[in-house]
Amino acid sequence: MKIEFWSDIVCPYCGLMDHRLHLALDRFAYGDQVQVVHRSFQLHPDLPRSGVTQRELIGMAGAPASTVERVLRPIERAAKAEGLTPYRAVDRTLGPTDLAHELLAYAADQGRANEIWTAMFRAHFGQARKLWTADEVLDFAAEVGLDRTEAAEALRSRRYRARVSADQREAQRLGARGAPFLVFDGRFAVPGAIGTDDLLAVITKAWDESHPTPQSLPVVAGADGVCTPDGCA
């Protein structure tokens, strides 16, 4: 079974859902048979490379200052309750994530997509890391064991830009208006964050629909005799 997970590394619900997905798959009996495919969805591509604080972004968007306590602090409390700490949804800087997503696409080609996505979420929300410039992204790449020289060439050539853009277009074609956005085996989508128990229920439903249990056929008539391993009667 395949789970496609569209997200942005500056989306606090996305980082929380990445953690919940790990928890849900650990509890799922067939978790080792589930393929998670991370896909890119950029939320703020027009932010300056220097970055803006979360509070500045709230003001730029015209949202009320109460957004911090009404929306973001509860995300931090939920993360802490679920063992994801530290998790900074408020006290951090946000910036354009195009280069970060291109590095993640490069990591996918190295067979390390899921690992590096999780590491990037932890770097941003756990350490309030800035990952907007090429140097910032390449420093992170070296820290997680990616080849810095190869990664630098990938960013310089922008050879992953089309793939990142295609991810976003596909999500929008499927109806996504934001992130996180998860698609389960191409059968149905979950837009937004849900709890671990609910996520496990969706995974189970998708699995059951993809792997139906063989049912006995209805009996429409009797017969004069039958042979079994115990003999014929």
C-alpha positions in Angstrom: 0.0 0.0 0.0 1.2 3.5 -0.7 0.6 6.7 1.3 1.4 9.9 -0.5 2.1 12.8 1.9 2.2 16.3 0.7 3.7 18.8 3.1 5.9 21.8 3.6 8.7 21.8 6.2 7.5 25.1 7.7 4.0 23.8 8.3 3.6 22.9 12.0 0.7 20.6 11.3 2.9 18.8 8.7 5.7 18.1 11.1 3.2 16.8 13.7 1.6 14.6 11.1 5.0 13.2 10.1 5.4 12.1 13.7 1.9 10.7 13.9 2.4 8.7 10.7 5.5 7.1 12.2 3.5 6.3 15.4 0.5 4.9 13.4 2.6 2.7 11.2 4.5 1.3 14.2 1.1 0.2 15.5 -0.2 -1.1 12.2 0.3 -4.9 11.7 1.4 -4.5 8.1 3.4 -1.3 8.6 6.4 -2.8 6.9 4.4 -3.2 3.7 3.3 0.4 3.5 5.3 2.7 1.3 5.3 6.4 2.3 6.0 8.8 -0.5 6.7 12.4 0.5 5.7 15.1 -1.9 6.3 18.9 -1.9 3.7 21.6 -1.2 5.2 25.1 -0.8 3.1 27.3 1.4 5.1 30.6 1.3 7.2 30.6 -1.9 7.3 34.5 -2.0 8.9 35.1 1.4 12.3 36.8 1.5 15.4 34.6 1.7 16.3 36.4 4.9 13.1 35.0 6.4 10.4 36.4 8.7 9.3 35.5 12.1 6.1 33.5 12.7 4.6 36.6 14.4 5.6 38.8 11.4 4.0 36.3 9.0 0.7 36.4 11.0 0.7 40.2 10.6 1.5 40.0 6.9 -1.4 37.6 6.4 -3.8 39.9 8.1 -4.5 37.3 10.8 -5.3 38.3 14.3 -2.5 38.2 16.9 -4.7 35.7 18.9 -3.7 33.1 16.2 -0.6 32.4 18.3 -2.5 31.3 21.4 -5.6 30.0 19.6 -3.8 27.8 16.9 -0.1 27.6 17.3 0.3 27.0 21.0 -2.1 24.1 20.9 0.0 22.5 18.2 3.0 22.7 20.5 1.1 21.2 23.4 -0.2 18.4 21.2 3.4 17.6 20.1 4.7 17.6 23.6 1.9 15.2 24.7 2.8 12.9 21.9 6.5 12.8 22.7 7.6 15.2 20.0 9.7 17.8 21.9 11.0 20.4 21.7 8.6 21.6 19.0 8.5 25.3 18.2 5.5 26.4 16.2 5.8 30.0 17.3 9.3 31.0 18.1 10.9 30.4 14.7 11.7 32.0 11.3 10.0 31.1 8.1 11.3 31.5 4.5 10.9 30.2 1.0 11.3 26.4 0.9 12.1 25.8 -2.7 15.7 24.9 -2.2 14.8 22.7 0.8 12.3 20.8 -1.3 14.8 20.4 -4.1 17.3 18.9 -1.6 14.6 16.6 -0.4 14.0 15.5 -4.0 17.7 14.8 -4.3 17.6 12.8 -1.1 14.7 10.7 -2.6 17.0 9.8 -5.5 19.5 8.6 -2.9 16.9 6.3 -1.3 16.7 8.5 1.9 13.5 10.5 1.4 11.6 9.5 4.5 14.6 9.8 6.8 15.6 13.2 5.5 12.1 14.6 5.5 11.8 13.7 9.2 15.2 15.1 10.0 14.3 18.3 8.3 11.1 18.7 10.3 13.1 18.1 13.4 15.8 20.6 12.4 13.2 23.3 11.7 10.7 22.7 14.5 13.1 21.2 17.1 16.0 23.6 16.6 14.3 26.5 14.9 16.7 26.1 12.0 16.6 28.4 9.0 16.7 26.4 5.7 16.0 29.1 3.1 19.4 29.8 1.5 21.6 27.4 -0.4 24.3 27.5 2.3 21.7 26.8 5.0 20.3 23.9 3.1 23.7 22.5 2.2 24.9 22.7 5.8 21.9 20.6 6.8 22.7 18.2 4.0 26.2 17.6 5.2 24.9 17.1 8.8 22.6 14.3 7.8 25.2 12.5 5.7 24.3 13.6 2.2 27.2 14.4 -0.2 27.5 18.2 0.0 29.3 18.5 -3.3 26.6 16.5 -5.1 23.8 18.3 -3.3 25.3 21.7 -4.2 25.4 20.7 -7.9 21.8 19.6 -7.7 20.8 23.0 -6.2 23.0 25.0 -8.6 21.5 23.2 -11.6 18.0 23.4 -10.3 17.4 20.0 -11.9 14.8 19.1 -9.3 12.7 22.3 -9.6 10.3 20.8 -12.2 9.7 17.8 -9.9 8.9 20.0 -6.9 6.5 22.1 -9.0 4.9 19.0 -10.4 4.2 17.7 -6.9 2.3 20.9 -6.1 0.3 20.8 -9.3 -0.7 17.2 -8.7 -1.9 18.0 -5.1 -4.0 20.9 -6.4 -5.4 18.7 -9.1 -6.5 16.2 -6.4 -8.2 19.0 -4.5 -5.6 20.1 -2.0 -5.8 23.7 -0.9 -3.0 23.4 1.7 -0.9 21.0 3.7 -0.8 18.4 5.1 -2.6 16.5 2.4 -2.5 12.7 2.4 -3.7 10.2 -0.2 -4.1 6.6 0.7 -3.5 4.1 -2.1 -5.0 6.5 -4.6 -8.5 5.7 -3.1 -9.2 8.7 -0.8 -7.6 11.8 0.6 -7.3 13.3 4.1 -6.8 17.1 3.9 -5.4 18.5 7.1 -4.1 17.0 10.3 -5.9 14.2 12.2 -5.0 12.3 15.4 -2.9 9.2 15.5 -5.9 6.9 16.3 -7.9 8.4 13.4 -4.8 8.1 11.1 -4.4 4.4 12.0 -8.1 3.9 11.3 -7.7 5.4 7.8 -4.6 3.3 7.1 -6.5 0.2 8.2 -9.5 1.1 6.0 -7.3 1.7 3.0 -5.4 -1.6 3.6 -8.7 -3.6 3.9 -10.0 -2.1 0.7 -6.8 -2.9 -1.1 -6.5 -6.4 0.4 -10.0 -7.8 0.7 -10.3 -11.0 2.7 -11.5 -14.0 0.6 -15.1 -14.8 1.3 -16.7 -18.2 1.1 -19.0 -18.5 -1.9 -22.7 -19.0 -1.1 -24.0 -22.5 -1.5 -26.8 -22.7 -4.1 -27.5 -26.5 -4.1 -26.5 -29.7 -2.3 -24.7 -32.7 -3.7 -24.8 -36.4 -3.2 -21.3 -36.8 -1.9 -18.1 -35.0 -1.0 -14.5 -36.0 -0.2 -12.5 -34.3 2.5 -9.1 -35.0 3.9 -10.9 -37.3 6.4 -12.4 -39.4 3.7 -15.5 -39.5 1.4 -19.1 -39.5 2.4 
